[in-house]
C-alpha cells in the first residue's frame, strides 16, 4: 500500500489552517527543518519572483518531505515542464500564478495530475514514493491524491471566473494574490478594501460550491487576516524568510539601542 503524507492537505481536509512560509533568501535544505520547528505546515518555494534554480528548489522539497513540512512550488509560467520537473523532483504541490480562465486551469491540471484526471507523464521512481516501486495504478493514484494543485487569482477577470475555475476537476485550491489584485483594481495596498473583501467572498462561495479550498497571500495585517480566515480561508501564506529576518533583526537592534 502506498502511504504518502501531505501535511498541508491533511490540515485542509480536517478543516484546519495550513500555515505556510515563503522562501526568498534560503538556499540550503536545512531551511525545511528550521521552518518545521518554527511551526509552519508548508513551504512556498517561489520560482516566480526570485533567482532560485530548480535543482535547489527540489533538494529543499525532498528534505521537506522527510521532515514533515509540505513543499509547494510556485512555477514561473504555464509550460508543462515547469510543473512536471518540479513534481518529479520532490514538490508535493504546484502553485500557478496568474490564472484568469477555466482554460488555463484545465491546462495546469493536465500537467500536474496523472490520468485519468490529467496527462502528466510517468517518470519512474520519485521522491514522493521514497524511490520505491509500486504497481503503476496504485502509485499514480496515490501521487494524484497527495499532490496539491493551487491556482492563484490575481486579477478582476480571475475573480469573475472563480466559479468556472473552481469547477475544474483536479484543482484543489484557489489562492488570492491580494497584492496584485489590489494593484489591478487600482487600490494598491488596500488589503481590506470592500472590493477586495467582495473578491474573497465570491471566491469562497465558488470554492464551497465545488468542494475546493481557499488560500490567501499578501495579507499580513492580523485584523485583515482574521476577517478572511473567518470567511473561510484555510491555506494561509503567513510571510517570508526575508521579512521575518528583517523584522526580528530590527526588533532586537531597536531594543539594544534603547538600553543606552
Secondary structure, 3 states (H helix, E strand, C coil): CCCCCCHHHHHHHCCCCEEEEEECCCCCCHHHHHHHHCCCCEEEEECCCCCCCHHHHHHHHHHHHHHCCEEEEEECCCCHHHHHHHHHHCCCEEEECCCCCHHHHHHHHHHHCCCCCCCCCCCCCCHHHCCCCCCHHHHHHHHHHHCEEEEEECCHHHHHCHHHHHCCCCCCEEEEEHHHHHHHHCCCCCCCCHHHHHHHHHHHHHHHHHCCEEEEECCCCHHHHHHHHHHCCCEEEEEEHHHHHHHHHHHHHHHHHCCC
